[in-house]
Structure formats: C-alpha cells, structure tokens
C-alpha cells in the first residue's frame, strides 16, 4: 500500500475504564495512529462507567456483554458477526487488528473474512497458563488448539517479547512477528520522588519500599509473593506496597500483616509518584506475556525482581537492572529480595541502570514499526481519506 493515511479497526474485549496492560497498550497505539493522521475505529465492550474522551480521529462502536462469574472485571460482548461486519463496512478500514480472542474477536475475524478485509492479530494474554491457576489445566491443549486456529486465520500475529514469539512458534503459530512495548519516560521518572508522598502512605525515610502493581488475581502468583514476604529476614526494615485491585484482594488482605499496604488502583501522575516513592519493584507473575509495569517501574528508577518467565526474562538483565529469581519458590524469591535489601549500594546502581534501559524503549520507534507492518498487508479501498 502506498504512503498516506490509514484507516484501522482495532478490536478488543478490554478497554478503559478497565485498566490492564492490553487496554493501556492499545490506547497508546490508537493515540499514536491518530497523531500520525490515521483514522481509527474501536470495536469494544460497553461499560457502565464512561471511558476517556477520544480525539476526533478515533471513533468507537460498543456492544453490551456478560461478566465472567469468577472475574467480574472481565466483560465479554455478545455480538453476531453480521453486526460487526456492518460496523466494519461502515468504516471501510484498510485492515482490522484483532487484539483479543473472545466472542467479539471471533465475530470480528469472521466479519473481516466475509468482507474481504485483511486482518492481523496480537497475542497479549497467555490463557492456557491461566487455566492452571484456575484449576482447569486439563483444558490447556484445547485452549492452544483454539488460539492456534484463531491466530493462524490472520495475516500476522504480533507478540510482545522474543520468548513469547518462540513459545508460539513451538505451538504451531504462523506469521509470528515481534511487537515490543515502550514506556513514557517523562511520566514515569525518578525525579517525581517525593518524601511527602511516602509520609502520606505512612512510610518512614529509613524504610525500603517494595512495590507490586497489577491485578490482584490468581494468575499473578501473589500468594507466593506474600509467602516470600513472610519469610523475609529484613521485613522489619521495609514495607510492601500493593497497587491494584481484583478478586483476590480480600483474601490477600486477610493474610497480609500490618507492614503490607493495599493502595487499590492508582492512575496517571498519582501512580507515577508512587512508583518514584518506592525503592524496589517485585513482579511474581509467571503468566504475563510482557509486564508493562516492569518498564514503568524501571523508568521510575526501580530495580526489578521477577522469575525466569516470559516478561521478566526479556526485560531484566540479572545483576544489572534487577534480579531474576533462579527457581520458582517463595524461599528463592525471599532470598533474592533479602540480598538486595542488605545491599543499598546495589539497589542504587541497579536503579540507575534500570532507568537507562527504560529510556531506550521508544514508543515512537516501536509503533512506527507496527504501522509499517500494517502497510505491508493493508489494501486500499478506493474510499476518499
């Protein structure tokens, strides 16, 4: 396709006000396309709470749906392919980017095929591994079979890290491409550190603050984090700050001691100040495909600690900008955290290197690369731009 403005339909079963790595990444993508002079159509769920005001270059079509009974934050639109096809044909996109594999994504895949529109997809969530956390591991082969068929029906499947790309190729996925993630280094910045914020959270200047940011759900391995916390030798000199919410919050709060602070969801500048008010970031998840919060923490000058799993293993250079835990256990995680807590000089050094690493992750280059991939499969429709 020749140079010029693109018309892109983005299909996702998660969007604001639901906050997660998928919604935040796609919001960044849509905003960038609009800034480049492209037009964007969002096909998304209808939420009770209003989302942010969209720029004129971005329009949306919403559908109501059902909430998952075990995970009320997730809402799946119930929609017929014909309804999605009508929305697509009314917008006349050059291509369709399907970001989720639920009922709306499936309907969009069928609708794009019926309308003769090229479709690409992206892999954001490792649902087969999630099943193990929800005691449904026997369904993992079925999940992989469905996902493989879904994504192989699109021209390309974009993945956030090299380790996820390799995993999908091993599972028989075709057309796999790397689409990494960037970070806003101005918003997430060590210069936002403010002792007043720490005092407001009840932290003393002498305490080391270990922070987690994300959903409070089974797939995030937070029970192991609390087990590790309870085994810390240096617990009396630090605090654990948990930022986020979700179905496990009540259980986690009942287990946690007085030195654990649950802050709920925080957004924007407030979240950035809490990152900067922290000293060390911990990411216990074994199922994330990337972990946007890892880059946000690093940009804020925090060394990061995580297991050798996709996401952390792609971002953390062990001993340089953080630490990779050698085995998946609470004892191993506690041991690494204790080593860092006992070495303030190492924390400072790794924090500087974490910031330097994050500064090199440019959203502009990453998103322009994706836009170039769009052009390689998009087709002109003869409609005036």
LINKAWO-V694352 format. One record per residue. N is the residue number from 0. RES is the residue in one letter. BURIAL is 1 if it has 9 or more other ideal C-beta (glycine too) atoms within 8 Angstrom, else 0. D_LAST is the distance of its C-alpha to the last C-alpha in whole Angstrom. Layout:
n res burial d_last
N RES BURIAL D_LAST
N RES BURIAL D_LAST
This chain:
n res burial d_last
0 X 0 14
1 X 0 13
2 X 0 12
3 X 0 9
4 X 0 7
5 X 1 8
6 X 1 8
7 X 1 12
8 X 1 15
9 X 1 18
10 X 1 21
11 X 1 24
12 X 1 28
13 X 1 28
14 X 1 26
15 X 0 28
16 X 0 30
17 X 1 32
18 X 0 32
19 X 0 32
20 X 1 31
21 X 1 28
22 X 1 27
23 X 1 27
24 X 1 26
25 X 1 23
26 X 1 22
27 X 1 22
28 X 1 20
29 X 1 17
30 X 1 18
31 X 1 18
32 X 1 14
33 X 1 13
34 X 0 15
35 X 0 13
36 X 0 10
37 X 1 9
38 X 1 9
39 X 1 12
40 X 1 14
41 X 1 18
42 X 1 20
43 X 1 23
44 X 1 27
45 X 0 28
46 X 1 31
47 X 0 33
48 X 0 32
49 X 0 29
50 X 0 27
51 X 0 26
52 X 0 23
53 X 1 19
54 X 0 17
55 X 0 14
56 X 1 12
57 X 1 14
58 X 1 15
59 X 1 18
60 X 1 20
61 X 0 24
62 X 1 27
63 X 0 30
64 X 1 33
65 X 0 36
66 X 1 38
67 X 1 40
68 X 0 43
69 X 0 44
70 X 1 41
71 X 0 40
72 X 1 37
73 X 1 35
74 X 1 34
75 X 1 32
76 X 1 30
77 X 0 31
78 X 1 29
79 X 0 28
80 X 1 26
81 X 0 25
82 X 1 24
83 X 1 22
84 X 1 20
85 X 0 19
86 X 1 18
87 X 1 16
88 X 0 15
89 X 0 14
90 X 1 11
91 X 0 10
92 X 1 10
93 X 1 11
94 X 1 14
95 X 1 17
96 X 1 19
97 X 1 22
98 X 1 25
99 X 1 28
100 X 1 30
101 X 1 31
102 X 1 31
103 X 1 27
104 X 1 26
105 X 1 28
106 X 1 26
107 X 1 23
108 X 1 24
109 X 1 26
110 X 1 22
111 X 1 20
112 X 1 23
113 X 0 23
114 X 1 19
115 X 0 19
116 X 1 17
117 X 1 18
118 X 1 20
119 X 1 21
120 X 1 24
121 X 1 26
122 X 1 30
123 X 1 31
124 X 0 34
125 X 1 37
126 X 1 38
127 X 1 41
128 X 1 43
129 X 1 42
130 X 1 44
131 X 1 47
132 X 1 47
133 X 1 47
134 X 0 50
135 X 0 48
136 X 0 48
137 X 0 49
138 X 0 46
139 X 1 44
140 X 0 44
141 X 0 43
142 X 1 40
143 X 1 39
144 X 0 39
145 X 1 36
146 X 1 34
147 X 1 35
148 X 0 34
149 X 1 31
150 X 1 29
151 X 1 30
152 X 0 28
153 X 1 25
154 X 0 24
155 X 1 25
156 X 1 27
157 X 1 27
158 X 1 30
159 X 1 31
160 X 1 34
161 X 0 36
162 X 1 38
163 X 1 36
164 X 1 35
165 X 0 38
166 X 1 39
167 X 1 36
168 X 1 37
169 X 0 41
170 X 1 40
171 X 0 38
172 X 1 34
173 X 0 32
174 X 1 29
175 X 1 30
176 X 1 28
177 X 1 29
178 X 1 27
179 X 0 29
180 X 1 29
181 X 1 29
182 X 1 31
183 X 0 30
184 X 1 33
185 X 0 33
186 X 0 34
187 X 1 36
188 X 1 39
189 X 1 42
190 X 0 43
191 X 1 42
192 X 1 45
193 X 1 48
194 X 0 51
195 X 0 51
196 X 1 48
197 X 1 51
198 X 0 53
199 X 0 51
200 X 1 51
201 X 0 55
202 X 1 55
203 X 0 57
204 X 0 57
205 X 0 59
206 X 1 57
207 X 1 54
208 X 1 51
209 X 1 50
210 X 1 47
211 X 1 45
212 X 1 41
213 X 1 40
214 X 1 40
215 X 1 44
216 X 1 44
217 X 0 46
218 X 1 44
219 X 1 44
220 X 1 47
221 X 1 48
222 X 0 52
223 X 1 53
224 X 1 51
225 X 1 54
226 X 1 57
227 X 1 56
228 X 1 56
229 X 0 59
230 X 1 61
231 X 1 60
232 X 0 63
233 X 1 61
234 X 1 60
235 X 0 62
236 X 0 60
237 X 1 57
238 X 1 55
239 X 1 52
240 X 1 49
241 X 1 47
242 X 1 43
243 X 1 41
244 X 0 42
245 X 1 42
246 X 1 45
247 X 1 48
248 X 1 48
249 X 0 51
250 X 0 53
251 X 1 52
252 X 0 53
253 X 0 56
254 X 0 57
255 X 1 56
256 X 0 59
257 X 0 59
258 X 1 57
259 X 1 54
260 X 1 51
261 X 1 49
262 X 1 46
263 X 0 43
264 X 0 40
265 X 0 39
266 X 0 35
267 X 0 34
268 X 0 36
269 X 0 39
270 X 1 38
271 X 1 38
272 X 1 41
273 X 1 43
274 X 1 42
275 X 1 43
276 X 1 47
277 X 1 47
278 X 0 49
279 X 1 48
280 X 1 46
281 X 1 47
282 X 1 44
283 X 1 46
284 X 1 44
285 X 1 44
286 X 1 41
287 X 1 38
288 X 1 36
289 X 1 35
290 X 1 36
291 X 1 34
292 X 1 37
293 X 1 39
294 X 1 36
295 X 1 36
296 X 1 40
297 X 1 40
298 X 1 38
299 X 1 40
300 X 1 43
301 X 1 45
302 X 1 46
303 X 1 45
304 X 1 47
305 X 1 46
306 X 1 47
307 X 0 47
308 X 1 44
309 X 1 40
310 X 1 39
311 X 1 42
312 X 1 43
313 X 1 39
314 X 1 39
315 X 1 43
316 X 0 45
317 X 0 49
318 X 0 51
319 X 0 48
320 X 1 46
321 X 1 47
322 X 1 49
323 X 1 49
324 X 1 51
325 X 0 53
326 X 0 54
327 X 0 53
328 X 0 55
329 X 1 56
330 X 0 59
331 X 1 57
332 X 1 54
333 X 1 57
334 X 0 58
335 X 1 55
336 X 1 55
337 X 1 58
338 X 1 58
339 X 1 55
340 X 1 57
341 X 0 60
342 X 0 58
343 X 0 57
344 X 0 56
345 X 1 54
346 X 1 52
347 X 0 51
348 X 0 51
349 X 1 49
350 X 1 47
351 X 1 46
352 X 1 45
353 X 1 43
354 X 1 41
355 X 1 40
356 X 1 39
357 X 1 36
358 X 0 35
359 X 0 34
360 X 1 32
361 X 0 29
362 X 1 26
363 X 0 23
364 X 0 25
365 X 1 25
366 X 1 21
367 X 0 20
368 X 1 22
369 X 1 21
370 X 1 17
371 X 0 18
372 X 1 20
373 X 1 17
374 X 1 15
375 X 0 19
376 X 1 18
377 X 1 14
378 X 0 13
379 X 0 10
380 X 0 10
381 X 0 9
382 X 0 6
383 X 0 4
384 X 0 0
